Amino acid sequence: MKNVANKKNISNDCAKIANKDSILKKAAQVGGSTMLSRVFGIIREIMLTNFLGVGAMSDAFIIAFKLPNSLRKIFAEGALSAAMVPSVVETIRKKNISSVNKLLTLSFLVFEGILLILCAFAMWKPSLVIMFCAPGFSAEKTIFCARLLRILMPFVFFISSSALLAGPLQAIGHFFVPAISPVLLNIVFIIGIFVCTAFGLPIEIFCFFILFAGLLQLLLHLITYFRLGFSFEKYDKDTLKSFWHVIKKFIPCLFSMSVVEVSLFIDTSFGSYLPDGSVSLINYAERFMGIPLGVFGVAFATILLPHFSKLTLYAPKRIKFYLLEATKLIFWIAIPAVLMMMFFSTEIFSTLFSKKFTILQSQEAGSILIAYLFGVFFFSLNKILLNVFYSFHSMWTPTFISIFGTGVNFCMNMLLVKMFLSVGLAMATTISAIVQTCLYIIVLNKMFGVKFYLGKFVEFLLRYILQLSVIFTLIYFVYRAIYKLIGLFTGKLPNFLLFKLGFWLWVGPICLFAFLLIYYTRKIFKVKLYFLD
């Protein structure tokens, strides 16, 4: 009886995915959790900078951590989720929960088995892996980085296992645990840095804290997986057929879904040839760029993946409409955040990292961040466009586009790094994202007749630009007035409020006020958004 009840609950959860309010509610839930995770992530980066500084040691740790972390995003959260979620949705609709359990069992054995082999190789030959990922590192940095990589590699196994278990949870509309688990990771990270800093422990001890955080996340997903009625069952011949469909989706997804991570990794590889600290500055800029990307783009794309999968089965013509409205919503949310982060790009690093960053490093990191922020809307839109391809079960076409985009990124890196150094690497990644967006839209129209309503989007864009122009002009004058007012005070207070952490105590509320104005005045400027109206 319990299994029957669980099956009914899972079927009901699948049906709710198509509801507009449900989409917005779950997107807010995932976005809010992601935002919380990003806040803890920034705290972690500030503490890590104070722990390691900005130089050869921080570069080595970042590369050692970036490899398993990027593998997690490429192999697990990106490709595996994109391949698994539509397959689980279809399996629930056509078969039963037992079939899903068998599919997950076989997937776990195969995918995690492959990852264990990769982990074993990286732990066996870490110096060889480092030479490939950061060819510009000196012999001393390579040896130190290899020692850290040997400890950190198992992290990818724990995290990818969590991502695999998250597939069925997302397919039935349960996004909370996959969304909140990164917060748990960052909390353990912060505790680890605090303990290592307080007791003068080496960076190797902090690496073991990271492994423990990955294990906790896996346990949380396992508990939720069983609690929602899923389990592991012995697979059969029918499971092999379903798994083959997953493999056929996974292989092209491996390229197309991971293109942002691959591009960022290429940036880091080129950055290894630049002076000590360049890799660290690129990484910190990426972290701040990831705030609007993760909160607005990735979160909404995660919610829409199972929804698009259902639309192609029941109402394929509605995809055009949802694509337009999803694009408008992402633009509406992301652009104000991007503009404000651009305006305060240097202050972000000079105030938050003031203990370790020099003025020149703050300016360089701010310039790198601006170059990345120009691509946030396109990074976000690309994830949604990819989901449209996958909902039509088209895997290889976006893969070829993504591979082409990666090639564009590599070529632009070679060209721009000579002229703009680390900033040029970020510019190349943004250009690559724009090229891919254009190609995705053109090919979707040609192959599936999914027309992007450019005229309606431009109409929305013009109205929104007018709204932002009025509001940001007002906000700028408020900002300058308060800035000058603070400058009239004497003592240490002006320095704290203008050049230290206290800067955000008054700038933060101004930014929040700007968002509220944008939200409540949108109808005055006739800015129409389906998901909000």
DRENZATI-30518 format. One record per residue (C-alpha): residue in three letters; x, y, z. Coordinates in steps of 0.02 Angstrom, whole numbers, plus 50000, padded with zeros to 5 digits. Layout:
BEGIN
ALAXYZ ...
***
This chain:
BEGIN
MET500005000050000 LYS501435011650042 ASN502215009049870 VAL500555012649786 ALA500375028749886 ASN502145033849840 LYS501785030649656 LYS500235041549664 ASN501175055449752 ILE502575054849624 SER501335055449480 ASN500445070249560 ASP502095079349583 CYS502495076849399 ALA500825084349350 LYS501125099749457 ILE502705104149363 ALA501705111649220 ASN500865124549332 LYS501495142449310 ASP501425146449495 SER502315130149533 ILE503715134549410 LEU503955151749486 LYS503845145249664 LYS505125131649634 ALA506255143449537 ALA506195155449685 GLN506565140949802 VAL508055135049701 GLY508645152849666 GLY508495157549849 SER509455142249903 THR510765145749770 MET510895163749828 LEU511155157850006 SER512475145849944 ARG513345159749846 VAL513365171050000 PHE514195157350101 GLY515335154349952 ILE515905172549954 ILE516225171650141 ARG517235155950106 GLU518255164649972 ILE518615179550086 MET519205167950225 LEU520195157450102 THR521075173050037 ASN521545177850214 PHE522155159950241 LEU523165157850080 GLY523445175450016 VAL523495179249829 GLY524995171149749 ALA525795154449706 MET525005144749851 SER523245150749814 ASP523475147149628 ALA524015129249668 PHE522525126049782 ILE521285133449659 ILE521895122149518 ALA521885106849633 PHE520095110549688 LYS519495116549518 LEU519825099849433 PRO518645088949539 ASN517425103549554 SER517365106249366 LEU517205087549336 ARG515715087949454 LYS514875101849355 ILE515315094349186 PHE515035075849219 ALA513705076049351 GLU512665091849376 GLY512685096449192 ALA512685081549075 LEU512045068349194 SER510565078749254 ALA510105083749076 ALA510125065549022 MET509295058149176 VAL507855070149213 PRO506925068149046 SER507225049349052 VAL506535047749228 VAL505015058649183 GLU504655047449034 THR504945031449134 ILE503725036949270 ARG502425041349139 LYS502565025349037 LYS503095012549168 ASN503265012849358 ILE504375017649503 SER505195000549503 SER505865004049328 VAL506585020549390 ASN507435011549535 LYS508224999049417 LEU508795012749299 LEU509605022349442 THR510485006649504 LEU511275003149335 SER511695021549307 PHE512525022349477 LEU513605007149442 VAL514175013149271 PHE514405031949296 GLU515155031049468 GLY516265016549415 ILE516975027449275 LEU517255041749397 LEU518155030249518 ILE519355025449378 LEU519655043849338 CYS519955047549522 ALA521175033149536 PHE522165039149385 ALA522235057149448 MET522825051149619 TRP524115039749537 LYS524815052749416 PRO524335069749490 SER525835078949417 LEU525375073349242 VAL523595079749267 ILE524215096449333 MET525395098549186 PHE523885096449071 CYS522725108049169 ALA524005121549212 PRO525435119849088 GLY526165136549139 PHE526495131349320 SER528285130349382 ALA528965113649443 GLU528775119249625 LYS526955124549602 THR526575108449508 ILE527265097449649 PHE526285106949783 CYS524705106849678 ALA524885088149643 ARG524965084549830 LEU523315093549857 LEU522495085549706 ARG522875068149772 ILE521835072249927 LEU520415081349839 MET520015069749693 PRO518785058349788 PHE517715074049813 VAL517055072149636 PHE516405054649675 PHE515375060549823 ILE514665075649732 SER514285066549569 SER513385052849665 SER512315066349745 ALA511945073749573 LEU511425056649508 LEU510215054349653 ALA509565072049624 GLY508915067049451 PRO507375057549513 LEU507055070849647 GLN507015084749516 ALA505965074049398 ILE504555073449526 GLY504715091749573 HIS505755090449733 PHE507125103449713 PHE507455108449894 VAL508795095849943 PRO509815097449781 ALA509705116349799 ILE510115117649985 SER511545105049989 PRO512835117449919 VAL512435128350070 LEU512925113650180 LEU514535111850081 ASN515005129950105 ILE514625129450292 VAL515825114850315 PHE517105123850205 ILE516985139350315 ILE517165129050473 GLY518695120550396 ILE519545137050352 PHE519155144050524 VAL519895128950613 CYS521455128750502 THR521725147450524 ALA521435147150713 PHE522605132550746 GLY523885136050609 LEU523515119750518 PRO524175116550341 ILE523105117650186 GLU523095098550173 ILE521975097650328 PHE520735109550245 CYS520675097750096 PHE520055083850211 PHE518675095550273 ILE518145097250091 LEU518045078350073 PHE516975077350230 ALA515795090550159 GLY515565080250000 LEU515165064750103 LEU513845074350203 GLN513005080150043 LEU512935062249978 LEU512145056050139 LEU510825069850132 HIS510345064849954 LEU510285046349999 ILE509115049450146 THR507945060250039 TYR508005047649895 PHE507385033550006 ARG506155044550101 LEU505245049249939 GLY504925031049896 PHE506395027249781 SER507605012949809 PHE508905002249720 GLU508354986449630 LYS509224973349525 TYR509174978749343 ASP508504968049200 LYS508544967749009 ASP507214981248997 THR508304992249108 LEU509754990148987 LYS508694997448847 SER508195012448954 PHE509995014949007 TRP510565014748826 HIS509375029348793 VAL510175038548939 ILE511915035148868 LYS511405041648697 LYS510825057848781 PHE512275058848904 ILE513715058348779 PRO513195073748679 CYS512615082248840 LEU514355079648909 PHE514985092148780 SER513555104348764 MET513055106348948 SER514855108249005 VAL515365121948884 VAL515385135849016 GLU516465125549132 VAL517625120448990 SER517785138648937 LEU518185144149114 PHE519435130049130 ILE520275135548969 ASP520395152949044 THR521255145749197 SER522475135649090 PHE522975151248994 GLY523055160649159 SER524365148449225 TYR525625156849108 LEU525285173949183 PRO526115180749342 ASP525795172549511 GLY524065176749577 SER523255178249405 VAL522365161449422 SER521705166949591 LEU521045183449524 ILE520165174649380 ASN519405162249503 TYR518755175949619 ALA517995185349472 GLU517155169049415 ARG516435166749589 PHE515575183649588 MET514995181249407 GLY514235164849466 ILE513055173949584 PRO511845180849452 LEU512185165949338 GLY511785152949469 VAL510355162049556 PHE509435167649398 GLY510035157249251 VAL510465140049316 ALA509055139649443 PHE507705143849316 ALA508445132049186 THR508435117949316 ILE506575120449347 LEU506135121749162 LEU507035105749108 PRO505685093549169 HIS504345106149115 PHE505005106948936 SER505095087848935 LYS503225087348972 LEU502805101048846 THR503585091548701 LEU502445076848744 TYR500815086348769 ALA500935104048698 PRO502505106548590 LYS501855122948514 ARG501895131048686 ILE503785129948693 LYS503955145748587 PHE502945155548712 TYR503865148648864 LEU505545151848781 LEU505095170148754 GLU504425172548930 ALA505895163349010 THR507095174548912 LYS506165190148967 LEU506145184849150 ILE508005180649153 PHE508425197149069 TRP507275206649187 ILE508085199149343 ALA509895197449289 ILE510255214049203 PRO509985225449355 ALA511115214149459 VAL512415213949320 LEU512385232949301 MET512575235749488 MET513995223149501 MET514865231749354 PHE514695248749438 PHE515425242249601 SER516645229749523 THR518235237049599 GLU517405240549767 ILE516855222249778 PHE518665216749791 SER519435231949877 THR518175231350021 LEU517885212650043 PHE519695207050013 SER520535222650082 LYS521735212950194 LYS522595203550053 PHE522175212649890 THR523235227149831 ILE522415241849740 LEU523065235349573 GLN522405217749609 SER520695224749654 GLN520645234549491 GLU521205219449389 ALA519945207849471 GLY518585220949445 SER519005222249260 ILE518965203149242 LEU517265202849328 ILE516555216149210 ALA517115206049059 TYR516245190449129 LEU514665199949177 PHE514375205148996 GLY514065186648962 VAL512925182349109 PHE511305184449011 PHE511985173848868 PHE512665160448986 SER510955159449068 LEU509975159448905 ASN511095145848833 LYS510625134048974 ILE508775136548935 LEU509055134648747 LEU509985118448780 ASN508495112048878 VAL507375115748728 PHE508495104948619 TYR508485091048748 SER506595091648766 PHE506515087548580 HIS507775073548612 SER509035082348501 MET510745079448580 TRP512075080248447 THR511585096648366 PRO511875107448521 THR513435097248552 PHE514215102548387 ILE513725120648423 SER514515119548596 ILE516115111948527 PHE516195126048399 GLY515925138648539 THR517345131048639 GLY518455132648486 VAL517965150948471 ASN518415153348654 PHE520125145348630 CYS520535155848477 MET519945171948559 ASN520985167748713 MET522545166448606 LEU522145183048525 LEU521545193248674 VAL522725186948811 LYS524175195648723 MET523275212348723 PHE522265212048884 LEU523085198048988 SER521875190449115 VAL520455202249064 GLY520625195848886 LEU520265178148945 ALA518595183449019 MET518175193348861 ALA518485177748756 THR517285167448862 THR515925180648844 ILE516145181748655 SER516025162848643 ALA514375162948741 ILE513625176148625 VAL514105166248470 GLN513285150548542 THR511685159748586 CYS511485165648407 LEU511815148348337 TYR510625139748458 ILE509195151448411 ILE509495149748224 VAL509615130748227 LEU508095128548340 ASN507065138348214 LYS507735128548065 MET507585111148142 PHE506025112048251 GLY505145127948199 VAL505425135448372 LYS505385153648324 PHE506135166148443 TYR504935180848448 LEU506275194148422 GLY505025208048388 LYS504105205148553 PHE505745203748647 VAL506375220248572 GLU504735228548622 PHE504975222148800 LEU506815227448792 LEU506435245548744 ARG505155247548883 TYR506335239749008 ILE507805250648956 LEU506715265948985 GLN506215259549157 LEU508015255649206 SER508635272549142 VAL507405281949252 ILE507665271249407 PHE509565270049398 THR509725288749369 LEU508745291449530 ILE509755278249623 TYR511405285749564 PHE510975302849636 VAL510465294549800 TYR512105285049804 ARG513165300549770 ALA512235310849899 ILE512505297850036 TYR514325295549983 LYS514665314250002 LEU513705314850165 ILE514775301050240 GLY516345310250183 LEU515875324850296 PHE516095314250453 THR517755313750544 GLY518735299650626 LYS518785281350571 LEU516945280050523 PRO517105287250344 ASN518545275350306 PHE517525260450368 LEU515945265450274 LEU516815270250111 PHE518305258650094 LYS517995243650207 LEU516635230850239 GLY515495244550304 PHE515305250550124 TRP514005237050097 LEU513015241650252 TRP512285256550159 VAL512575251549976 GLY511685234850001 PRO510025243050054 ILE510155255149907 CYS510325240449786 LEU508855231649868 PHE507825247549854 ALA508265248249668 PHE507615230449643 LEU506005234549734 LEU505745249949625 ILE506015239549469 TYR504745226749528 TYR503375238749583 THR503525251049438 ARG503575238149297 LYS501725240449255 ILE501925259349246 PHE503175256549105 LYS502085242549033 VAL503425229349059 LYS502435213249044 LEU503085196749117 TYR502035181049107 PHE502785172949261 LEU502465188149371 ASP500855195849301 
***
